[in-house]
Amino acid sequence: MINRTDAGLSKALQELESLQDEATTLCMPHANDSEIAAFARLQSQIQLAAEMVKTMRTRTESLGSHYRAD
């Protein structure tokens, strides 16, 4: 069973925002095409994860094996 709380999801969102900031500092001015593509994928994955966490925070009911503890 997956237990979720608003506090835990808020912490996850803060960590994702921190990762986004760290990823932004990784962007090098003279990067080659494969590095730029990898950076774009990383940015997209972090953004997707953040949007998923935001959606999880709005869903307060339990569903299947996903249980809202608060």
N, C-alpha and C positions, 0 to 999 in steps of 0.2 A: 504494500500500500504506500502511496506517495502522500505525505502530509505536507500541507502548505499553510502558511500564516501570512498575514499582511506584513508583519515585521520581517519575516524571512524573505518575502518577495521584494520588499523595499530595499533590503540589504543587497539582494542580487542585482537590482537595478542600479544601485550606487556602484557596485563593483563593475558592472558592464560599462557605465559611464566613465569610470576610471580607466578601464581597458581601452575605451575609445580614445581617450586623451593620450594614453601611452602609444597607441597605434599611430596616432597623428604625428607624434614625434619621430616615428620610424621612417616616415616618408623622406627619402633622400632626394636632393635637387638633381642629381645626375644619375638617376636610376635607369636601368635598362628596361626593355619591354616586359620581360618576364617578372621583374621585381614590381613593376607598376601593376601588372595583372594580379600578382599575389597580394599586393596591398589593397587593391580594389575588392578582391574576394574576402579578405579579412574584414574590411570595413563593412561589407554587405552582411557577413555572418554576424558581426557584433550588432549591427542595426536590427537584423532579424530577431536575434535573441532578446534584445531590449523590447521590441514590439511584442514578442510572445509573453514576456514577463508583465508588461503593462496590461495585456489582455487577461492574464491569469489573475491579476489584482482586481479586475472588475468582476470576475466570476466568483461569487461568494458561495455558491452551492457546491455540494460534493457530487461527483459524477464518476461512476465506475470505481477504479482503483485510486483515483485522485480525490483525496479527502481534505477538505478545508477545516483546519483545526480551530479556527477562531470564529 
